[in-house]
Amino acid sequence: MRAVTLAVCGLVLGAPSAIADGTAGEQPMHTATVDELIEQLRDDPVLVQPSMGMGDSELAHDVLSEAAADADLPMYVVLAEMPGELAATEQPAEQAAVLFRDELGEGIYHVAFLGAGSYTGAWGAPDDFDLRQAYTELRAAEENGPGEYPRSSALFEAAVMVRAAAAPGEDLPSSVVDDYVSEPWAFVPDPPTSMADAEATRWVATLATGIGVLVAGLIITVGVVRAKPLRARKGDAARPAYEAVPEGIERRAKKHLADARRRLDELSGDELATPTGEKVSSAIDAAERVLDTGDDLDAVGAYVLALTADREVDRVSRPELRTYQPCFINPMHGEAEDAVRVGGSSIDAPVCSACGRRQGAFLSVRRGLRGWVPYVETSTVWARTGYGALVGDLAEQVLADRSVRR
């Protein structure tokens, strides 16, 4: 039985978690349990709660039903508030999709929970099932969307993903996305911001460009403690202006990647077919794409992806382990153990224990006349994802980025 998955997680800021409430005529729904959602899906495979319907859950239902109309496989779409029993789990949308599949059988599942990200998975799909083009189209749509910092709605995301999944192996016509873009529900309205917040907002937008497209809320991997602001302490020396990419990073990346490949080869066929097994393969594939480009930031990315693959191998037999998440300030610091308010912005980000005590300098590279530039100010997939610190699908985003640039 073949399972194909595309996990989609949100940025720390700019994610459309605060989607418009229902209209005056719609009463807020109670937070349904997983079992209740399953029973509702037995009656209707498209479920949109008012809080996720962009003000008109009936319209949202019709849009998604039309998008799924020509699918060969059963298709289930859930845009809802997160069930309480999933609140403490890692990647709750993915967990829910698996539970739905266990009860409802093979098919395509798109699940988005308010404030908790989204997930698209397919079981029993053909070999040519691939949603990367849909992801790329969504990202492009948001980059060119209305407003100062356009954010796609959960409905827009779901409609595009469902439309693409309904025709596996076929190119998604740009006209389909253009038609959705023209609808008033495609983007979340810009919230009003004060002048005092403007500079911080602009800084955060640098990180958010092109990545907030496939999100429905804030995602910080389980295991990171509650965010706290960084405070300067008496006696603290001024932190360095930058941290350069360490020497020999390509060699280190190759070593870790070779170890991850060896461990991948040791997995059984059944283990390779699991969502976690497929994440191992995706991380290794993405690392290989960026390893030998000669770019320092790419070399760091290959290193992080190799560590990600290695952790996913561990999670095949120990799913309780959390996914690998590097320090946002500098991924070479190691795994994130804390979450802090990053200086100069309104963003809470996962960081290593040292940066949790006192923020270090950002990983930086030399860029001609600009001199040393923090990686978060570069126009790269690494800046948009924080090397995986801000998203749960780093490998997929790197593969999509490099497929566009080839």
C-alpha positions in Angstrom: 0.0 0.0 0.0 1.6 3.2 -1.1 1.4 6.4 0.9 2.4 9.8 -0.5 2.5 12.8 1.7 3.1 16.5 1.6 3.5 18.1 5.1 2.9 21.8 5.3 3.7 23.8 8.4 3.5 27.5 9.2 5.8 30.4 9.8 6.1 32.0 13.2 4.6 35.2 12.0 2.3 36.0 9.0 0.5 32.6 9.1 -3.3 32.9 8.5 -4.3 31.4 11.8 -6.7 34.2 12.7 -9.2 33.5 9.9 -12.4 35.4 9.8 -15.2 34.3 12.1 -18.4 33.0 10.6 -21.2 35.3 9.5 -23.8 36.6 12.0 -26.1 33.8 10.9 -23.6 31.0 11.7 -23.2 29.9 15.3 -19.7 28.9 16.4 -19.3 25.2 16.5 -17.9 23.4 19.6 -14.5 21.9 19.2 -15.3 18.5 17.8 -13.4 15.3 18.8 -11.6 13.2 16.3 -14.4 10.6 16.4 -17.0 13.3 15.8 -15.1 14.6 12.8 -14.9 11.0 11.4 -18.6 10.6 11.7 -19.2 13.9 10.0 -16.9 12.8 7.2 -18.9 9.6 6.7 -21.9 11.8 5.9 -20.0 14.4 3.8 -16.3 14.2 2.8 -15.9 18.0 2.9 -16.1 19.5 6.3 -15.6 23.3 6.9 -16.3 24.8 10.3 -17.3 28.5 10.4 -14.1 29.6 11.9 -12.2 28.3 8.9 -14.7 29.3 6.2 -13.6 32.9 5.5 -16.9 34.2 6.7 -19.0 31.8 4.6 -18.6 28.1 5.3 -21.3 27.1 2.8 -19.4 28.8 0.0 -16.1 27.2 1.2 -17.8 23.8 1.2 -19.0 24.4 -2.4 -15.6 25.5 -3.6 -13.9 22.5 -2.2 -16.6 20.0 -3.3 -16.2 21.4 -6.9 -12.4 21.1 -6.7 -12.7 17.4 -5.7 -15.5 16.5 -8.1 -13.4 14.7 -10.7 -11.1 12.8 -8.3 -10.7 9.1 -9.0 -9.8 8.4 -5.3 -12.0 9.3 -2.4 -11.1 12.8 -1.2 -11.6 14.2 2.3 -11.1 17.8 3.3 -11.3 19.1 6.8 -10.9 22.8 7.8 -11.7 22.9 11.4 -10.7 23.8 14.9 -8.2 21.3 16.4 -9.7 18.5 18.5 -8.5 18.7 22.1 -7.0 15.3 22.2 -4.5 16.3 19.5 -3.5 19.6 21.1 -0.3 18.1 22.7 0.8 16.1 19.7 3.4 16.9 17.1 2.0 17.8 13.7 -1.7 17.4 14.7 -3.0 17.7 11.1 -0.9 14.8 10.0 -1.9 12.8 13.0 -5.6 13.4 12.3 -5.2 12.4 8.6 -3.7 9.1 9.6 -6.6 8.5 12.1 -9.1 9.5 9.4 -7.5 7.1 6.9 -7.6 4.2 9.5 -11.4 4.6 9.8 -12.4 5.8 6.3 -9.9 3.9 4.1 -7.6 4.9 1.3 -7.9 8.2 -0.3 -6.6 11.8 -0.4 -6.8 13.7 2.9 -6.3 17.5 3.3 -6.5 18.6 6.9 -6.1 22.1 8.2 -6.6 23.1 11.9 -7.0 26.6 13.1 -3.7 27.7 14.4 -2.0 24.4 13.9 -0.9 24.1 10.3 -2.1 21.8 7.5 -1.3 18.5 5.9 -2.0 16.7 2.6 -1.6 13.0 2.4 -2.6 10.3 -0.1 -2.9 6.6 0.4 -3.4 4.3 -2.6 -2.4 7.0 -5.0 -0.7 6.3 -8.4 3.0 6.5 -8.7 2.8 9.9 -10.5 1.0 11.5 -7.6 3.0 14.7 -6.9 1.8 18.0 -5.4 5.0 20.0 -5.7 3.7 22.1 -8.6 0.7 23.1 -6.5 3.0 24.1 -3.8 5.0 26.2 -6.2 1.9 27.9 -7.7 0.6 28.7 -4.2 3.9 30.3 -3.2 4.0 32.4 -6.4 0.4 33.5 -5.8 1.2 34.7 -2.4 4.3 36.5 -3.5 2.2 38.5 -5.9 -0.9 38.8 -3.8 -2.7 41.9 -2.6 -1.7 44.0 0.4 1.7 44.7 1.9 2.2 41.2 3.2 -0.3 38.9 1.5 -1.2 35.7 3.3 -3.1 32.9 1.6 -6.2 31.7 3.4 -6.6 28.1 4.5 -9.5 27.8 2.0 -7.3 29.0 -0.9 -4.6 26.5 0.0 -7.0 23.7 0.3 -8.8 24.4 -3.0 -5.5 24.4 -4.9 -4.2 21.3 -3.2 -7.4 19.4 -3.7 -7.7 20.5 -7.4 -4.1 19.3 -8.0 -4.7 16.0 -6.1 -7.8 15.3 -8.1 -5.7 15.0 -11.3 -2.5 13.2 -10.4 0.2 13.3 -13.1 -1.3 16.3 -14.8 0.0 19.8 -14.8 -2.1 22.2 -12.7 -3.1 25.0 -15.1 -2.1 28.4 -14.0 -5.6 29.6 -14.9 -7.0 27.5 -12.0 -4.9 29.3 -9.5 -5.6 32.7 -11.2 -9.3 32.0 -10.9 -8.9 31.4 -7.1 -6.6 34.4 -6.7 -9.4 36.6 -8.0 -11.8 35.5 -5.3 -12.3 37.7 -2.2 -11.6 34.7 0.1 -8.2 33.8 -1.4 -6.2 36.0 1.0 -6.4 37.0 4.6 -6.9 40.7 5.0 -3.8 42.6 6.3 -4.2 43.4 10.0 -3.8 47.1 11.0 -0.3 47.8 12.3 0.9 50.8 14.3 3.9 52.9 13.2 5.8 51.6 16.2 5.5 48.1 14.8 6.3 48.9 11.2 10.0 48.4 11.3 9.7 45.1 13.1 7.0 44.0 10.7 9.2 44.8 7.7 12.0 42.7 9.3 9.8 39.7 9.8 8.4 40.0 6.3 11.9 39.3 5.0 11.6 35.9 6.6 8.0 35.4 5.5 8.3 36.1 1.7 7.1 33.2 -0.3 6.7 30.8 2.6 3.5 31.7 4.5 1.6 30.2 1.5 0.8 26.7 2.8 0.0 27.5 6.3 -2.9 27.8 8.6 -1.2 28.8 11.9 1.8 28.9 14.1 3.9 25.8 14.2 6.8 25.3 16.7 7.9 21.7 17.0 6.9 20.0 20.2 9.7 20.1 22.7 10.5 23.8 22.6 9.6 25.6 25.8 7.4 28.7 26.1 8.9 31.7 24.4 10.4 34.4 26.5 12.0 37.7 25.7 15.8 37.9 25.7 17.2 40.3 28.4 20.6 41.8 28.4 22.5 41.1 31.6 25.1 43.2 33.4 28.5 42.2 32.4 27.5 40.8 29.0 30.0 41.7 26.3 28.7 43.0 23.0 27.8 40.1 20.9 29.8 39.7 17.6 28.3 41.2 14.5 28.3 37.9 12.6 29.1 34.2 12.7 30.7 32.9 9.6 30.0 29.5 8.1 32.6 27.2 9.7 35.4 25.7 7.6 34.9 22.2 6.3 31.2 22.3 6.5 30.8 20.5 3.1 33.0 17.7 4.5 30.9 17.4 7.6 27.7 17.4 5.6 29.0 14.6 3.3 29.9 12.5 6.3 26.5 12.9 7.9 24.7 12.4 4.6 26.6 9.1 4.0 25.6 7.9 7.5 22.0 8.8 6.7 22.0 7.0 3.4 23.5 3.9 5.0 20.7 3.9 7.6 18.1 4.5 4.9 19.4 1.4 3.1 18.9 -0.7 6.2 15.1 0.1 6.5 12.7 -2.5 5.4 10.3 -2.0 2.5 7.4 -1.5 4.9 9.4 1.1 6.9 10.3 2.9 3.7 6.6 3.1 2.7 5.6 4.9 6.0 5.3 8.7 6.1 8.4 8.8 8.3 10.4 6.6 5.9 9.4 8.9 3.0 10.6 11.9 5.0 14.0 10.3 5.3 14.2 9.8 1.5 13.0 13.4 0.9 15.6 14.9 3.3 18.4 12.9 1.7 17.2 13.9 -1.8 17.1 17.5 -0.9 20.6 17.4 0.7 22.0 15.9 -2.4 20.5 18.7 -4.5 22.3 21.4 -2.5 25.5 19.7 -1.3 27.9 20.5 -4.2 26.8 23.9 -5.4 29.8 25.7 -3.9 27.5 28.0 -1.9 28.2 28.2 1.9 24.6 28.5 2.8 23.7 25.5 0.7 26.4 23.5 2.4 24.9 24.4 5.8 21.5 23.4 4.4 22.9 20.0 3.3 24.3 19.5 6.8 20.9 20.3 8.5 19.0 18.1 6.0 21.4 15.2 6.8 20.7 15.6 10.5 17.0 15.8 9.7 17.2 12.5 7.8 19.1 10.9 10.6 16.5 11.9 13.1 13.7 10.6 10.9 15.4 7.2 10.7 15.2 7.2 14.5 11.6 8.1 14.4 10.7 5.2 12.2 11.0 2.9 15.3 10.6 5.6 17.9 7.8 8.0 16.7 7.6 9.7 20.1 10.9 11.5 19.2 10.5 15.1 18.0 11.6 16.0 14.5 15.0 17.7 14.2 14.7 21.5 14.5 17.9 23.6 14.4 18.7 26.9 16.1 17.1 29.7 14.2 19.9 32.1 15.0 22.6 29.8 13.7 21.7 26.2 12.6 25.4 25.3 13.3 24.7 25.8 17.0 22.7 22.5 17.0 19.2 21.6 18.0 16.7 24.1 19.3 15.9 23.7 23.0 14.3 27.0 23.8 12.2 29.7 22.2 12.8 33.4 22.5 11.7 36.7 21.1 14.3 37.5 18.5 15.9 41.0 19.0 14.6 43.7 16.7 11.4 41.9 15.8 8.1 40.5 17.1 9.0 37.0 16.1 9.3 34.1 18.6 11.7 31.5 17.3 13.3 28.2 18.4 16.9 28.5 19.4 19.7 26.5 21.0 20.1 26.7 24.8 23.0 29.1 24.5 20.9 31.6 22.4 18.0 31.0 24.8 20.2 32.5 27.5 21.6 35.3 25.4 21.1 35.7 21.7 24.2 35.1 19.6 24.9 36.5 16.2 23.2 35.2 13.1 25.0 32.9 10.7 26.3 35.2 8.0 27.9 35.1 4.6 29.9 37.7 2.6 28.0 39.3 -0.2 30.3 41.6 -2.2 30.1 45.2 -1.3 27.5 44.5 1.4 30.0 42.7 3.5 28.7 40.3 6.0 25.0 39.6 5.6 22.9 37.6 8.1 21.4 34.6 6.3 17.9 35.7 7.2 18.4 38.8 4.9 19.3 36.7 1.9 16.8 35.8 -0.9 17.1 32.0 -0.2 15.0 29.1 0.8 17.2 29.0 4.0 16.1 32.5 5.0 12.5 31.8 4.3 12.5 28.6 6.4 15.1 29.4 9.0 16.8 26.2 7.9 13.8 24.3 9.1 13.5 26.1 12.4 10.3 27.9 11.2 8.7 25.1 9.2 8.1 21.4 9.4 8.7 20.5 5.7 12.2 21.8 5.0 13.0 19.0 2.5 9.9 19.6 0.5 10.5 23.3 0.3 14.1 22.9 -0.7 13.1 20.4 -3.5 10.4 22.8 -4.7 12.8 25.7 -4.7 15.5 23.8 -6.6 13.0 22.4 -9.1 11.9 25.9 -10.0 15.5 27.2 -10.3 16.8 24.4 -12.5 
